[in-house]
Amino acid sequence: MKKVKIAGKMMPAIGIGTWHMGSSRDTHALHLSALRAGLDAGARIIDTAEMYGSGDAEILVGEAIQPYSRDDLFLISKVLPSNANQARMEKSLDASLKRLQTDYLDLYLYHWRGMTPLSETVKELERLKEKGKIKAWGVSNFDTPDLEELNHTPGGENAQANEVLYNLGSRNIEYDLISWQIERQITLIAYSPVGAGTANHGTQIAKNPVVQEIAKRHNASSYQIMLAWAIRDGQTIAIPQSNIPEHMKENIAAGEISLSSEDLAQLDQAYPKPTTKRPLSIL
């Protein structure tokens, strides 16, 4: 499994996303099995948020991780913009920690920009880090101008990651955002890495003849090729989500696939790199 440095730790490059998980009692056992299948297959990062199912995803994760050593896991959650202020952030974090059945987060992300001044949000994130409730913090859905502003905010240089939409069919961040983050050692976390919910839906990409040809070459699925592509630079963590244990195992196994220069050239031709700056895509 390829590994990527995040918040000072080397972690497997493919983690587990939890959007749309945990809210239905009918699928609870299946979702629980899926999360544990991912951990058993070698994943260590679990990405969730207080927004996902209004906390239900965090509750599911909290239950799923009980048989595992907390020290071996890397838990990420996110604070809503409405809670990203001095008055509400710690209460919001405490609620997340209670649902997750843990006393700290490895990484706490500001989910997207709201009305609170960045200086206030950063100050509170730094305070919570000093208290030990979070080991590190970062942001999500920040474009290059947002990161530049953050970098000029007191304490903003301590941001460890930025989580954004990134997949083979949505490459806009390659124009300038990725290089900006690499230069400043801010880890990129790719959500929707197989295209679910985007204009170039994952099923369409999976049916592309080029993707299918490369998948056959590697004895892999099209979705595994899409994941291997997302982490190809050694600087990116992908967090695919699956409700099915077998699919979860396949997602994690994609971290073992190395695409050749020929593979990458073919994929670039099928899904070209951006040539102009475009607004950040957000789901």
Secondary structure as UniProt FT lines:
FT   STRAND          3..6
FT   TURN            7..8
FT   STRAND          9..12
FT   STRAND          16..17
FT   TURN            19..20
FT   HELIX           25..27
FT   HELIX           28..40
FT   TURN            41..42
FT   STRAND          45..47
FT   TURN            50..51
FT   HELIX           52..55
FT   HELIX           56..64
FT   TURN            65..67
FT   HELIX           70..72
FT   STRAND          74..79
FT   HELIX           81..83
FT   TURN            86..88
FT   HELIX           89..100
FT   STRAND          107..110
FT   HELIX           118..130
FT   TURN            131..132
FT   STRAND          137..140
FT   HELIX           144..151
FT   TURN            154..155
FT   HELIX           156..158
FT   STRAND          161..165
FT   TURN            168..169
FT   HELIX           172..174
FT   TURN            175..176
FT   HELIX           177..183
FT   TURN            184..185
FT   STRAND          187..191
FT   TURN            193..194
FT   TURN            196..197
FT   HELIX           202..206
FT   HELIX           209..217
FT   TURN            218..219
FT   HELIX           222..230
FT   TURN            231..233
FT   STRAND          236..238
FT   HELIX           245..253
FT   HELIX           254..256
FT   HELIX           261..270
//
